[in-house]
Amino acid sequence: MTPPDLPVRILVAGAGARGAAYARLATATGRAVVVGLAEPVEDRREGLGDELGVPPAARFPDWREMLRRERFADAVVIATQDRDHYEPFVLAARRGYAILLEKPIAVTRRGCRELASAARAHGVTAAVCHVLRYTPVTAAVKRVLDAGEIGRVVSVQHLEPVGYWHFAHSYVRGSWRREDLSSPFLLAKCTHDVDWLTYVVGSRPVRVSSFGALTHFRPDEAPDGAGERCTDCAVEPSCPYSALRIYRAGRPEAGVPDSRRAYYTDIVDPGGTPESLRRALESGPYGRCVYRCDNDAVDHQVVAIEYENAATATLTVTAFTEATARRTRIFGTRGELAVDDGRVTVRDFLTDATRAVPVPGEASGGHGGGDRGLIEAWVGSLAEGRGGAISSDLAESLLSHEVVFAAEEARHTRSVIEV
C-alpha cells in the first residue's frame, strides 16, 4: 500500500455515471489520484480523462488492456455493467489490486461466491458500494439504535420509492430493463436496501418470502392509439410516462430545468440542446413507448425478512410514486424511529414525546451523501491501512446478495426460502 504521505493511485474500470462519480469523489479527497481509466464510450473516456488529468496513454477503450498491464496502481474501482463485474474482478485480484466493486457483486449466487473466493485466494481487500451505510442519516439512526433509545428492534417497515420517471428511464427503456441483459430488478435496485436493513437490525437474515410482478409496462396495458415512439404518438399528451415530458423537463426550451430529470436527460443526450434531445428521442431507446419495450423487470415487489434475533422487516419497492427518497419506520420495545426524506425522529413510549435527531455532516450529493461517505472511507482505509473504516466488505455484502437471491427464488416459487 502507498505510504500515508503519497496519494492512493486508482484505476477506474467503467466511466459511466457511477464510475465517474466515484473517480471525482476520490480525487476530491486530496488523498487519491486516478492514474488510469477504461471506458468504451470515447466521449466519456476522454472527457473524464481530461478532467482528472489522466495521462492519454493510460486511457483505455477496454478494461482488459488496462488490467493486463503490469500493475501500475494501488486500487481499482470496478463500475462496469452488472453482468461485466466478474472478469475484471478476477483479473484485478490476480494483479493484487485493492478493489471497490459497484453492486451487485455478480448476477448469480455462484458468481458472488466465486468472487469472494478469488479475493481470499489472492489476499486482496475488496469492498462493495453499499452507499446507504455511509450516509449521515444512517450514522444518526445507528447512534439512536446502539444507544438503546427505542429498546430492542422488533420490526422494520422500509419503502424504496423508485419514482415513475426513474423507473421508466432505467427499468423499462434503459440498461436494467431485462434480467438477461442486466440482473433481476431486486438485485439491480434494492441490494442497497437489503444490506441496509441487515446493518440496522444487526442480526443475520434467516428466512425470506417475496411477491411482485410486471403489472403495468406491458403491451396489453397500452392505451388505444399508442404509437411505437413518444415522438409520433396520438396519446402522448395524456401519458404520464411520455419521454417528451420526462426529458424535456430536464432540458426545457425556456425556464429552469428540473434537477431530478436533468440527470437522466444528460444520459439520453449528453450535453446537448432541446433540438438534439428531440433527435435522440426519435431514434434512440429512450424515446420508445413504455408499453412497446422489450422489458421484463418487475414494477413492484414486496420482500419479507425474518432475522436470527426474531426481528422482522418488510421492503416495498414500487415504480408508481412521485417520491424518490426512502422512508423507514423502525419499531422497538420502548419507542419507534422514523426516517423521512433525510429527517430522523424518535418517539419515546415512556414520555410520549417525539424529538428530532440531529443529522450531522453533509447529506447532499449522490445517495444523500452516501457516495461521498463511501469514497472517503475507502480512500482513507487505503491511505492509512484502516480496514475497519469500510463496513461493506465483500464477505458482509455476500450475505445481502444471498437474501436477494432467496427473495427471487421465493417470488418465483411462491414459498418461504431459508437463507
C-alpha positions, 0 to 999 in steps of 0.5 A: 500500500502507498505510504500515508504521505503519497496519494492512493493511485486508482484505476477506474474500470467503467466511466459511466455515471457511477464510475465517474462519480466515484473517480471525482469523489476520490480525487476530491479527497486530496488523498487519491489520484486516478492514474488510469481509466477504461471506458468504451464510450470515447466521449466519456473516456476522454472527457473524464480523462481530461478532467482528472488529468489522466495521462492519454496513454493510460486511457483505455477503450477496454478494461482488459488492456488496462488490467493486463498491464503490469500493475501500475496502481494501488486500487481499482474501482470496478463500475462496469455493467452488472453482468461485466463485474466478474472478469475484471474482478478476477483479473484485478485480484490476480494483479493484487489490486485493492478493489471497490466493486459497484453492486451487485457483486455478480448476477448469480449466487455462484458468481458472488461466491466465486468472487469472494473466493478469488479475493481470499485466494489472492489476499486482496481487500475488496469492498462493495458500494453499499452507499446507504451505510455511509450516509449521515442519516444512517450514522444518526439512526445507528447512534439512536439504535446502539444507544438503546433509545427505542429498546430492542428492534422488533420490526422494520417497515422500509419503502424504496420509492423508485419514482415513475420517471426513474423507473421508466428511464432505467427499468423499462427503456434503459440498461436494467430493463431485462434480467438477461441483459442486466440482473433481476430488478431486486438485485439491480435496485434494492441490494442497497436496501437489503444490506441496509436493513441487515446493518440496522437490525444487526442480526443475520437474515434467516428466512425470506418470502417475496411477491411482485410482478410486471403489472403495468409496462406491458403491451396489453396495458397500452392505451388505444392509439399508442404509437411505437415512439413518444415522438409520433404518438396520438396519446402522448399528451395524456401519458404520464410516462411520455419521454417528451415530458420526462426529458424535456423537463430536464432540458426545457426550451425556456425556464429552469430545468428540473434537477431530478430529470436533468440527470437522466436527460444528460444520459439520453443526450449528453450535453446537448440542446432541446433540438438534439434531445428531440433527435435522440428521442426519435431514434434512440431507446429512450424515446420508445413507448413504455408499453412497446419495450422489450422489458421484463423487470418487475414494477413492484415487489414486496420482500419479507425478512425474518432475522436470527434475533426474531426481528422482522422487516418488510421492503416495498419497492414500487415504480408508481410514486412521485417520491424518490427518497426512502422512508423507514419506520423502525419499531422497538420495545420502548419507542419507534424511529422514523426516517423521512426524506433525510429527517430522523425522529424518535418517539419515546413510549415512556414520555410520549414525546417525539424529538428530532435527531440531529443529522450531522455532516453533509447529506447532499450529493449522490445517495444523500451523501452516501457516495461521498461517505463511501469514497472517503472511507475507502480512500482513507482505509487505503491511505492509512491501512484502516480496514475497519473504516469500510463496513461493506466488505465483500464477505458482509455484502455476500450475505445481502446478495444471498437474501436477494437471491432467496427473495427471487427464488421465493417470488418465483416459487411462491414459498418461504426460502431459508437463507 
